[in-house]
Amino acid sequence: MDLVISIKKIFLRDLTPQRIFVLSFLFIIMMGSILLWMPFSAAKKQLTFVDALFTSVSAVCVTGLTVIDIGSDLSFTGQIITMLLFQSGGLGIITFSAFFFHLMGLSTSFKGREIVQTSFLPSPRRDFQIILKYVFLSTLTIESIGALVLLFVFSRDLPMGKAVYYSIYHAISAFCNCGYSLFTDSLMRYKCDVIANITIMMLIILGGIGFAVQLEILSFFKGIKKRLSLHTKIVIITTAILILSGAAFFFIFENNFVIKDAPLPTKVLVSLFQSVTARTAGFNTVDIGLLTNDTILVLMILMFIGASPGSAGGGIKTTSFSVLFLLLWSRLRGHEEVNVMNRTIPKELISRTISIIFASIFSIAIITSVLLFAGETKQPLQDRHLFVEYLFDTVSAFATAGLSMGVTPQLNSIQKIVLSIMMFTGRVGPLTLAFSLSRKPKKTVIEYAEENIMVG
């Protein structure tokens, strides 16, 4: 009995919030893989386990990269499984557990509270239950409104029952920033439809700015809060700049290529849509493989930056990009402190931001290298273009963006597994994953003398 109690104490002591967070995603990924591997999930022939694993990882990590055609290769049951996977993956399995515990009148553990709050809030708050309710109610409300608007569009082309199903699926996929589509060509058939484009873009943006920002903006307009926090201001400003600048570059670079034959309103709509979706959603209204190198570079930058903290999106996050930009701007002006909007960014936060960006770049470099090494290249000079495609898909996987230049379905089993690892790392965060695998650091007793080295 004492031995069991001792083992339980050791297990609970080592089960840090970071490890619980990572293990919860691993659990739902494996459950999804097994379910998608079953014959009832396939529409034609049964998926291989590697393809089922890749599809499950992509859904849970709300990435959207796929090696199969969701609409034709999966049965209705398989499609519903993917929808449940990216809905639960977008909010987090711990969040679902805490919500159902609350409904049943049970208390949530301290570790569970910490995981939920760090997932959605910039700083811990006492009104945990209010935040939890808002996350679920806002998700249900926004997805429902989005589905109703999309139903108006889809009902013109599909039977009513199918239109309802497609509307719900795409609304959830867009809000969770997943990008899974039941259409073979994603949303290319609707590139001229203003209602469809605006609805999907609004769902992506609302799902990508974070629940804390949503709640704060709502409280501000209701008069509950008199001022917006620095976090919310940075998220709103950075998001707007990235969307508008991305759309402008897309329009300039593709005006004489992919969108050259389209009327001006469609050109603007396509440019805006691709700028928004590149931030971590994965839908596309044009063929990504036909874009110019300039546009591909812009999309990779947008994907790498990604969405905002506390959302379903990935990337290094808009706030990390802003902090890095503000740090460089401060150094160029000769300032030691990073000041913005009459506030000073803590040095610990700056150090963490630099670590996140470095770890992200390092992860992308490693995975891209492995994809190249694992590829069966018989003509290296002729296949040199694969480097750009592998790099693009790796950045897309890390940022949980879901955009692809078309190389993903052609990957071999080793490459699919490697890219799955990248998607998982991008969703939970490279630092969170590293902390979950590392042992508790020991306190250093000895302090050594400082000595400078030359840098830069």
C-alpha positions as semicolon CSV with decimal commas, in nm:
position;residue;x (nm);y (nm);z (nm)
1;M;0,000;0,000;0,000
2;D;0,279;0,240;0,093
3;L;0,458;0,149;-0,230
4;V;0,149;0,234;-0,437
5;I;0,112;0,569;-0,258
6;S;0,481;0,647;-0,316
7;I;0,455;0,564;-0,687
8;K;0,142;0,779;-0,715
9;K;0,318;1,074;-0,549
10;I;0,616;1,043;-0,782
11;F;0,386;1,018;-1,085
12;L;0,184;1,326;-0,984
13;R;0,502;1,519;-0,900
14;D;0,655;1,451;-1,241
15;L;0,330;1,520;-1,426
16;T;0,387;1,891;-1,482
17;P;0,129;2,110;-1,660
18;Q;0,349;2,108;-1,974
19;R;0,355;1,727;-1,975
20;I;-0,020;1,703;-1,915
21;F;-0,076;1,944;-2,205
22;V;0,147;1,742;-2,440
23;L;0,011;1,405;-2,327
24;S;-0,350;1,519;-2,377
25;F;-0,274;1,598;-2,741
26;L;-0,088;1,270;-2,787
27;F;-0,382;1,080;-2,641
28;I;-0,643;1,232;-2,871
29;I;-0,408;1,195;-3,172
30;M;-0,368;0,822;-3,110
31;M;-0,741;0,775;-3,055
32;G;-0,812;0,963;-3,378
33;S;-0,550;0,760;-3,568
34;I;-0,705;0,431;-3,461
35;L;-1,058;0,546;-3,549
36;L;-0,953;0,679;-3,892
37;W;-0,762;0,355;-3,955
38;M;-1,079;0,149;-3,906
39;P;-1,265;0,031;-4,221
40;F;-1,577;0,231;-4,130
41;S;-1,381;0,558;-4,173
42;A;-1,287;0,489;-4,535
43;A;-1,511;0,564;-4,832
44;K;-1,314;0,351;-5,076
45;K;-1,020;0,152;-4,946
46;Q;-0,896;0,144;-4,588
47;L;-0,632;0,403;-4,502
48;T;-0,283;0,291;-4,412
49;F;-0,196;0,357;-4,049
50;V;0,060;0,620;-4,151
51;D;-0,203;0,809;-4,353
52;A;-0,452;0,777;-4,066
53;L;-0,189;0,904;-3,822
54;F;-0,098;1,197;-4,049
55;T;-0,465;1,291;-4,092
56;S;-0,529;1,268;-3,717
57;V;-0,223;1,477;-3,630
58;S;-0,318;1,738;-3,890
59;A;-0,675;1,757;-3,755
60;V;-0,589;1,765;-3,384
61;C;-0,310;2,016;-3,442
62;V;-0,555;2,217;-3,659
63;T;-0,304;2,222;-3,943
64;G;-0,500;2,121;-4,251
65;L;-0,221;1,946;-4,442
66;T;-0,353;1,624;-4,587
67;V;-0,230;1,326;-4,786
68;I;-0,584;1,220;-4,877
69;D;-0,898;1,385;-5,013
70;I;-1,115;1,437;-4,705
71;G;-1,433;1,468;-4,910
72;S;-1,393;1,154;-5,121
73;D;-1,149;0,923;-4,939
74;L;-1,326;0,934;-4,601
75;S;-1,676;0,810;-4,528
76;F;-1,932;1,027;-4,351
77;T;-1,819;0,869;-4,023
78;G;-1,455;0,943;-4,101
79;Q;-1,536;1,304;-4,185
80;I;-1,728;1,347;-3,858
81;I;-1,427;1,205;-3,672
82;T;-1,199;1,466;-3,831
83;M;-1,446;1,741;-3,738
84;L;-1,449;1,626;-3,375
85;L;-1,069;1,605;-3,379
86;F;-1,006;1,960;-3,499
87;Q;-1,279;2,100;-3,276
88;S;-1,130;1,935;-2,967
89;G;-0,776;2,007;-3,087
90;G;-0,856;2,373;-3,143
91;L;-0,986;2,427;-2,790
92;G;-0,775;2,162;-2,617
93;I;-0,887;1,840;-2,451
94;I;-0,807;1,982;-2,105
95;T;-1,045;2,273;-2,173
96;F;-1,321;2,028;-2,263
97;S;-1,253;1,828;-1,946
98;A;-1,263;2,140;-1,729
99;F;-1,589;2,254;-1,891
100;F;-1,765;1,922;-1,838
101;F;-1,636;1,905;-1,480
102;H;-1,793;2,249;-1,430
103;L;-2,125;2,132;-1,578
104;M;-2,129;1,834;-1,341
105;G;-2,050;2,056;-1,043
106;L;-1,701;1,911;-0,997
107;S;-1,394;2,122;-0,928
108;T;-1,103;2,147;-1,170
109;S;-0,755;2,062;-1,046
110;F;-0,497;2,338;-1,002
111;K;-0,290;2,195;-1,288
112;G;-0,598;2,186;-1,511
113;R;-0,674;2,549;-1,431
114;E;-0,314;2,646;-1,504
115;I;-0,319;2,470;-1,843
116;V;-0,648;2,630;-1,949
117;Q;-0,546;2,977;-1,834
118;T;-0,203;2,964;-2,001
119;S;-0,372;2,837;-2,318
120;F;-0,613;3,130;-2,350
121;L;-0,498;3,417;-2,125
122;P;-0,187;3,642;-2,123
123;S;-0,190;3,637;-1,740
124;P;-0,372;3,429;-1,474
125;R;-0,714;3,558;-1,365
126;R;-0,946;3,473;-1,080
127;D;-1,261;3,459;-1,293
128;F;-1,164;3,118;-1,432
129;Q;-1,521;2,990;-1,468
130;I;-1,628;3,305;-1,657
131;I;-1,340;3,263;-1,903
132;L;-1,422;2,893;-1,946
133;K;-1,788;2,968;-2,018
134;Y;-1,696;3,242;-2,262
135;V;-1,461;3,012;-2,456
136;F;-1,740;2,761;-2,517
137;L;-2,027;3,003;-2,566
138;S;-1,833;3,224;-2,807
139;T;-1,713;2,919;-3,000
140;L;-2,067;2,785;-3,031
141;T;-2,212;3,126;-3,124
142;I;-1,949;3,224;-3,382
143;E;-1,945;2,882;-3,547
144;S;-2,326;2,873;-3,560
145;I;-2,350;3,217;-3,722
146;G;-2,077;3,124;-3,967
147;A;-2,255;2,800;-4,057
148;L;-2,584;2,981;-4,117
149;V;-2,421;3,231;-4,354
150;L;-2,232;2,956;-4,538
151;L;-2,558;2,762;-4,570
152;F;-2,695;3,050;-4,776
153;V;-2,400;3,005;-5,015
154;F;-2,374;2,625;-5,026
155;S;-2,749;2,570;-5,062
156;R;-2,730;2,720;-5,410
157;D;-2,502;2,438;-5,529
158;L;-2,582;2,144;-5,300
159;P;-2,893;1,961;-5,176
160;M;-3,021;2,113;-4,851
161;G;-2,911;1,826;-4,624
162;K;-2,562;1,820;-4,772
163;A;-2,544;2,199;-4,765
164;V;-2,621;2,203;-4,390
165;Y;-2,350;1,946;-4,323
166;Y;-2,091;2,122;-4,541
167;S;-2,173;2,456;-4,376
168;I;-2,120;2,323;-4,025
169;Y;-1,799;2,140;-4,122
170;H;-1,640;2,441;-4,293
171;A;-1,749;2,687;-4,022
172;I;-1,585;2,478;-3,750
173;S;-1,279;2,417;-3,966
174;A;-1,239;2,790;-4,035
175;F;-1,291;2,907;-3,674
176;C;-1,048;2,645;-3,544
177;N;-0,801;2,760;-3,812
178;C;-0,776;2,404;-3,944
179;G;-0,845;2,441;-4,315
180;Y;-0,988;2,095;-4,381
181;S;-1,236;2,114;-4,667
182;L;-1,483;1,863;-4,807
183;F;-1,438;2,014;-5,153
184;T;-1,164;1,860;-5,368
185;D;-1,034;2,205;-5,467
186;S;-1,064;2,356;-5,117
187;L;-1,259;2,681;-5,180
188;M;-1,128;2,762;-5,528
189;R;-1,479;2,731;-5,674
190;Y;-1,591;3,016;-5,448
191;K;-1,307;3,260;-5,515
192;C;-1,552;3,509;-5,668
193;D;-1,818;3,470;-5,398
194;V;-1,799;3,773;-5,168
195;I;-2,022;3,625;-4,895
196;A;-1,832;3,297;-4,876
197;N;-1,493;3,469;-4,870
198;I;-1,583;3,729;-4,609
199;T;-1,750;3,468;-4,385
200;I;-1,452;3,232;-4,393
201;M;-1,210;3,523;-4,339
202;M;-1,406;3,653;-4,039
203;L;-1,417;3,305;-3,886
204;I;-1,041;3,267;-3,935
205;I;-0,965;3,609;-3,788
206;L;-1,195;3,562;-3,486
207;G;-1,048;3,218;-3,423
208;G;-0,694;3,350;-3,464
209;I;-0,690;3,661;-3,243
210;G;-0,749;3,465;-2,922
211;F;-1,038;3,437;-2,677
212;A;-0,886;3,685;-2,431
213;V;-0,878;3,952;-2,701
214;Q;-1,236;3,870;-2,805
215;L;-1,359;3,901;-2,446
216;E;-1,169;4,224;-2,384
217;I;-1,299;4,391;-2,700
218;L;-1,654;4,284;-2,611
219;S;-1,614;4,421;-2,257
220;F;-1,472;4,746;-2,396
221;F;-1,768;4,807;-2,627
222;K;-2,011;4,719;-2,347
223;G;-1,843;4,980;-2,126
224;I;-1,727;4,722;-1,870
225;K;-1,363;4,801;-1,943
226;K;-1,246;5,157;-2,003
227;R;-0,919;5,070;-2,177
228;L;-0,771;4,785;-2,374
229;S;-0,466;4,601;-2,244
230;L;-0,129;4,625;-2,417
231;H;-0,166;4,263;-2,529
232;T;-0,496;4,331;-2,706
233;K;-0,367;4,651;-2,870
234;I;-0,058;4,474;-3,007
235;V;-0,265;4,181;-3,136
236;I;-0,516;4,406;-3,316
237;I;-0,253;4,636;-3,470
238;T;-0,018;4,356;-3,577
239;T;-0,301;4,145;-3,720
240;A;-0,432;4,436;-3,927
241;I;-0,086;4,526;-4,058
242;L;-0,005;4,167;-4,155
243;I;-0,338;4,111;-4,333
244;L;-0,324;4,436;-4,530
245;S;0,045;4,416;-4,618
246;G;0,015;4,048;-4,713
247;A;-0,281;4,123;-4,939
248;A;-0,096;4,414;-5,100
249;F;0,213;4,204;-5,176
250;F;-0,002;3,919;-5,309
251;F;-0,188;4,159;-5,539
252;I;0,136;4,315;-5,668
253;F;0,322;3,988;-5,723
254;E;0,032;3,793;-5,878
255;N;-0,144;4,070;-6,071
256;N;0,015;3,954;-6,397
257;F;0,012;3,583;-6,317
258;V;-0,244;3,376;-6,121
259;I;-0,508;3,650;-6,097
260;K;-0,429;3,836;-6,421
261;D;-0,753;3,736;-6,596
262;A;-0,979;3,805;-6,297
263;P;-1,178;4,129;-6,260
264;L;-1,045;4,384;-6,008
265;P;-1,293;4,298;-5,727
266;T;-1,197;3,929;-5,752
267;K;-0,828;4,018;-5,750
268;V;-0,873;4,214;-5,427
269;L;-1,087;3,938;-5,274
270;V;-0,838;3,662;-5,361
271;S;-0,546;3,870;-5,230
272;L;-0,720;3,939;-4,899
273;F;-0,831;3,579;-4,860
274;Q;-0,486;3,432;-4,917
275;S;-0,331;3,683;-4,679
276;V;-0,580;3,588;-4,405
277;T;-0,570;3,213;-4,461
278;A;-0,189;3,202;-4,475
279;R;-0,178;3,311;-4,114
280;T;-0,268;2,951;-4,004
281;A;-0,597;2,848;-4,167
282;G;-0,507;2,646;-4,477
283;F;-0,797;2,716;-4,712
284;N;-0,708;2,841;-5,058
285;T;-0,898;2,998;-5,347
286;V;-0,608;2,972;-5,594
287;D;-0,359;2,695;-5,672
288;I;-0,066;2,753;-5,435
289;G;0,166;2,554;-5,660
290;L;0,123;2,810;-5,940
291;L;0,226;3,115;-5,734
292;T;0,545;3,309;-5,803
293;N;0,853;3,274;-5,584
294;D;0,796;3,625;-5,445
295;T;0,447;3,532;-5,328
296;I;0,567;3,200;-5,185
297;L;0,820;3,390;-4,973
298;V;0,551;3,630;-4,848
299;L;0,322;3,339;-4,758
300;M;0,602;3,164;-4,569
301;I;0,668;3,479;-4,367
302;L;0,297;3,515;-4,286
303;M;0,273;3,146;-4,191
304;F;0,584;3,166;-3,973
305;I;0,440;3,461;-3,778
306;G;0,103;3,288;-3,755
307;A;-0,193;3,376;-3,533
308;S;-0,211;3,528;-3,184
309;P;-0,158;3,363;-2,843
310;G;-0,460;3,204;-2,679
311;S;-0,608;3,096;-3,012
312;A;-0,623;2,776;-3,214
313;G;-0,361;2,908;-3,456
314;G;0,009;2,834;-3,465
315;G;0,330;3,011;-3,565
316;I;0,559;3,213;-3,340
317;K;0,253;3,437;-3,279
318;T;0,186;3,800;-3,364
319;T;0,299;3,922;-3,021
320;S;0,637;3,747;-3,051
321;F;0,692;3,909;-3,390
322;S;0,595;4,248;-3,246
323;V;0,824;4,211;-2,945
324;L;1,117;4,118;-3,171
325;F;1,047;4,416;-3,399
326;L;1,019;4,651;-3,098
327;L;1,344;4,511;-2,954
328;L;1,533;4,578;-3,278
329;W;1,378;4,925;-3,307
330;S;1,477;5,009;-2,949
331;R;1,835;4,890;-3,004
332;L;1,866;5,096;-3,323
333;R;1,757;5,402;-3,126
334;G;2,009;5,323;-2,852
335;H;1,751;5,233;-2,586
336;E;1,810;4,952;-2,338
337;E;1,445;4,913;-2,241
338;V;1,173;4,813;-2,486
339;N;0,895;5,068;-2,445
340;V;0,564;5,076;-2,632
341;M;0,242;5,269;-2,563
342;N;0,374;5,402;-2,231
343;R;0,456;5,051;-2,112
344;T;0,786;4,860;-2,073
345;I;0,816;4,501;-2,195
346;P;0,973;4,281;-1,920
347;K;1,321;4,148;-2,000
348;E;1,213;3,795;-1,910
349;L;0,944;3,814;-2,179
350;I;1,196;3,940;-2,436
351;S;1,432;3,654;-2,351
352;R;1,149;3,401;-2,387
353;T;1,047;3,553;-2,721
354;I;1,400;3,520;-2,859
355;S;1,411;3,158;-2,737
356;I;1,079;3,078;-2,907
357;I;1,186;3,229;-3,239
358;F;1,527;3,056;-3,234
359;A;1,373;2,720;-3,138
360;S;1,116;2,760;-3,417
361;I;1,375;2,837;-3,685
362;F;1,594;2,551;-3,562
363;S;1,299;2,308;-3,573
364;I;1,208;2,411;-3,928
365;A;1,569;2,372;-4,044
366;I;1,599;2,024;-3,891
367;I;1,268;1,894;-4,030
368;T;1,334;2,037;-4,377
369;S;1,675;1,866;-4,379
370;V;1,521;1,533;-4,280
371;L;1,257;1,564;-4,552
372;L;1,533;1,622;-4,808
373;F;1,744;1,332;-4,682
374;A;1,445;1,095;-4,665
375;G;1,330;1,180;-5,017
376;E;1,404;0,928;-5,291
377;T;1,580;1,164;-5,529
378;K;1,734;0,998;-5,835
379;Q;1,788;1,320;-6,030
380;P;1,913;1,581;-5,780
381;L;1,952;1,866;-6,027
382;Q;1,609;1,818;-6,184
383;D;1,445;1,776;-5,842
384;R;1,611;2,080;-5,684
385;H;1,275;2,261;-5,680
386;L;1,163;2,015;-5,410
387;F;1,370;2,213;-5,161
388;V;1,130;2,507;-5,186
389;E;0,826;2,277;-5,167
390;Y;0,963;2,089;-4,864
391;L;1,053;2,415;-4,691
392;F;0,708;2,559;-4,765
393;D;0,530;2,252;-4,629
394;T;0,755;2,243;-4,321
395;V;0,680;2,607;-4,239
396;S;0,313;2,533;-4,304
397;A;0,326;2,235;-4,069
398;F;0,504;2,431;-3,795
399;A;0,261;2,721;-3,823
400;T;-0,035;2,478;-3,843
401;A;-0,128;2,668;-4,159
402;G;-0,220;2,382;-4,389
403;L;-0,119;2,541;-4,717
404;S;0,081;2,321;-4,954
405;M;0,245;2,356;-5,293
406;G;0,117;2,007;-5,376
407;V;0,403;1,789;-5,257
408;T;0,235;1,658;-4,938
409;P;0,041;1,365;-5,096
410;Q;0,364;1,251;-5,267
411;L;0,560;1,210;-4,943
412;N;0,682;0,864;-4,841
413;S;0,601;0,712;-4,502
414;I;0,914;0,843;-4,330
415;Q;0,850;1,196;-4,457
416;K;0,487;1,182;-4,345
417;I;0,590;1,081;-3,994
418;V;0,855;1,355;-3,983
419;L;0,605;1,618;-4,098
420;S;0,358;1,487;-3,837
421;I;0,620;1,553;-3,570
422;M;0,657;1,907;-3,706
423;M;0,280;1,964;-3,689
424;F;0,269;1,839;-3,332
425;T;0,567;2,055;-3,233
426;G;0,408;2,358;-3,394
427;R;0,077;2,307;-3,211
428;V;0,210;2,253;-2,859
429;G;0,507;2,487;-2,910
430;P;0,876;2,390;-2,932
431;L;0,956;2,526;-2,586
432;T;0,656;2,357;-2,423
433;L;0,758;2,029;-2,585
434;A;1,118;2,075;-2,469
435;F;1,009;2,155;-2,112
436;S;0,781;1,850;-2,107
437;L;1,072;1,623;-2,203
438;S;1,329;1,782;-1,972
439;R;1,382;1,708;-1,607
440;K;1,328;1,966;-1,336
441;P;1,633;2,196;-1,337
442;K;1,854;2,189;-1,030
443;K;1,933;2,513;-0,853
444;T;2,285;2,631;-0,925
445;V;2,485;2,692;-0,609
446;I;2,808;2,816;-0,770
447;E;2,816;3,152;-0,949
448;Y;3,113;3,229;-1,174
449;A;3,270;3,559;-1,272
450;E;3,136;3,724;-1,588
451;E;3,352;3,768;-1,898
452;N;3,262;3,933;-2,227
453;I;3,289;3,777;-2,574
454;M;3,268;3,945;-2,916
455;V;2,932;3,912;-3,092
456;G;2,783;4,056;-3,410
